[in-house]
Amino acid sequence: MKKFFVISILIIVAVGIMFSGISCKNIISATKSSEGVTKDEKGQSKEEEIVFAEEVLNDYGTGDHCRFAAGGGELILEHVTDLPAEMPKAKEKYKIGFANYFAFDDCGSQLMKYVPEAGEKCGVEILAYDCNWDPIKQAEAIDGWIMQGVDGVILSALDPYGIEPTLEKLHKAGIHVVCFENPPLVNWVDAIVIPDPWAGGYMAAKYLVEALGDKANNSKIAMLRIPEWYWTIEGRELGFRQYIREQGLNVEYVIGQGLEVEDHADRFENILQANPDLTAGYGTYSSAGIGMVQAALSLNRIDDVTLVGWDLDRPVIAAVKQGYLVASPAYSMRQSSMYMVAHMVNILNGNLDKVPAITWMATEPILPENADKMYEIFHEGETLKDYMEGKIK
């Protein structure tokens, strides 16, 4: 599936981006094919632009885009419980900055916990910073770390093109970079640890279509996403659309954008009111799925609109258990934290043969029948029953 994702997604990429270091945007316009048309949340038809750069991953995979992980190649994890057999011990007391994308949901807050914990296992100091979805704050934090003389930086590129000056500064300072989730589309990254967003989006569509049955064809599906271009969300959308195409279904998409739960609840409420014939909804990440459920419950539409989500957040898993979401693909923040810290320490130790260019984190579905088990995997020491009874805040 990973190879298919890297090789076969239908995106045009500007020639030479990996070698020139020049920022450029790669856009294809959607056509009115078997997918139907895309509309905004008020139901107005609009030209759709999908931006994706799958050839970035080709270069990561061959090592052309990695300065130090010369071995290149891929590590593909099959299960969310697949953790490193042993965490490397740092040869020196390294200092590593971690620029997290945000921490207002369970995924982000878990990263703020698990990355420093992984650092402790390796004997390194982690400087964890919540960028709160602000690329300027991310750049400023990294500038500060450069002044401090950190040995490495782990980041998720909030602006995959605009981060280039920051990456160049890190390169000139000899500071190593491991990227999590959203790879920059410019040079100067050592390795990436990333979920397979295409496979997860494909999975979400599969479970949604199965739940819809005969209603899947000639349907209208809302898709809620973040406002900015974010590689992982793009992949989740493209994988979803690919499954719909493969099934030969005619679907009209209604797109809504937001960041936090309240944003998506407002957007989806508007969509529901403007589209009484809406068939289903797809929340491409935690806040989107939670917001959709809140809006559907508020307008008493939860029984006539079929919803699918994404991520491991407590409210998401509870919604799956309750039947409000038919499924939610998810990957482990503990798994990703341990691998990106382990890779960074191996790079700093000079053990480059142990560092793949790409580490694909496992994505597995949360379903009503496995929700309790998956909750306990993603939220260790807790139970879904206790959470749903209000014993866990």
Secondary structure by P-SEA (a helix, b strand, c coil): caaaaacccccccccccccccbbbbbbbbbccccccbbbcccccccbbbbbbcaaaaaaaaacccccccccbbbbbbccccccccbbbbbccbbbbbbbccccccaaaaaaacaaaaaaaaaccccccccccccaaaaaaaaaaaaaacccbbbbcccccccaaaaaaaaaaacbbbbbcccccccccccbbbbcaaaaaaaaaaaaaaaaaccccccbbbbbbbcccccaaaaaaaaaaaaaaaaaccbbbbbbbbbccaaaaaaaaaaaaaacccccccccccaaaaaaaaaaaaaacccccbbbbbbcccaaaaaaaaaccccbbbbbbaaaaaaaaaaaaaaaaaccccccccbbbbbbbbbcccaaaaaaaaacccccaaaaaacccc
